[in-house]
Amino acid sequence: MELQILVSKKGTKVVLASSLHAELGLPNKQYAANLRHWLHDIYQFYDGIRKPEHFKDFAKRQSKEVAMDDYYLSIEFAKLITLNSKSKVKLKYATWLLGHEDPIEESDLLSVEQVLAMVELSKVMGLVSCQTACEQKHLDTYEERNQGSAANWWNFRSELLGYSSEKLKKAMIKIGKRPDGKSQRQMLMQVDKYEMVRTAVVDLFMSLGKSAHYARSLGDLAKALAREMNVEIFDDREASPAFLPELNGALAEEVKDGSKRRYLQRWEGMKMAS
């Protein structure tokens, strides 16, 4: 079997779209059309029925040596493409790809204690002090994994979260707001304030050593909970204690000092990312 599993520096397993197309025995002349179809079709991913997402399920391969478009595909996405193809060997390759998928952390099967903690976590992540603490802890973890270097930090984090400063600036202009001189947090406040809660939770669980898939899953859950509860986004860094919203102070301190006591220890027994 010639299909190769590639592993990025971040530990993400991928296959090349061109290699998958060739191994499935699909006609070369149909490659471009099939590629467009793959990237825009609807599939049943582990996290729901949806279209593939850029940087989550695929990313373009940049190469000066190859003229045709090519993409890195996640193992899950490659498996779904294979199953939906008309290839005569799709069972063989889908089974092979399934064997190379990382075990899915059961983010949809949270314990009662973890669900209750997530409700409280969604509230405290409205505090800017908790958001900034989580970002810093995630950066510290990233540097530890990259021999003390943070050279690609912002690109990595943008791919992980699905947005960048440039995307936020475009979103601001689209709603008639001026992005000049504004930070990402200030722009998110105008564009989608609960994304700040999601971002903080993703940062937190990445800093705890969880996988990107798991961190994003909990981030999505926290954002939905924050929206449902109308969580207030509050910059408490210079605010008087008298004006602070009523929140779980013990959990907020755990988030800020990185300890795992009453709440965050509920994730201690779970499989950590390699």
Steps between C-alpha positions, in 0.01 A plus 500: 500500500663825382276752679714675760401647833681829555540648848543873553717656771179549696431128490211517253467197273412579136505351149542679168187536287698416185634179655156397623348562158769288334475211748122489462557438130294801390567640148771766491289724276233515771742613773418873493124440491518236773711728718245782475223253584690362801555844651140615461297185564323422830625220726416347835802595710535394861388846609196514272372511143669789324729617221878462543661795676825665390786444744287253694447226239731614220770751410656592169843359425741773398754369250697658215586159360142385433282692254162348594309593813549264789372488856584340832195307620432391857479122544132522588425712192701266274303203638167672430610592147601139441169362622308744276711424192423262215834324543503122481754491783329742736431239769870412514615861531219617730585215740870585479435869570270413789788308656716813487250735661588619848260378768216750530481651844142466611421870529131427451502265800596742776437391856239683704781668695668615178174637359442702817858624486454603135195708594704686763801523269289663229405771748847580635645514149305820458769662715778646289754412771413131454517533121846655507626249759390208281664651192829542689490144636431365151796699367721359777394146408560569130852624571576193713397277208710698252833517680426841649409662168182697438590589140184355344269557796253740340462294182452184706239662723313654206474159331389341827230759572387559142548875491778758470533877534453538125177298503370703794582826323299388198212398728511844666485679167212276394289619796597863443758532779855639475767244601789750511709470814279236660628180661352158420308509828352841420397385153348178634294709741341664197483199270427202729563557870436140606787391277719640778360238736564226244854625440581506871373144551699374199811673638439348843466141387790528257711623793385194696642278227175392335475445125390777264187299415401471865583862586291629208210273595491640852547852365195458276300370796608791721405754234152346465456503878622860527255614235213312665581651842569850361843501663636850552839581349669708768849652512580451867873574480464850647143486625398545863396169667167660578414506130600142418219270384405216735704205382672188632806664655671170583485386137617840374808470723570147372484630144733791574760323711500173302420276795280193476302489820127462531398559137779450247613177667185344353691472173815355657415138428444553129745397228744780427614600154834359393 
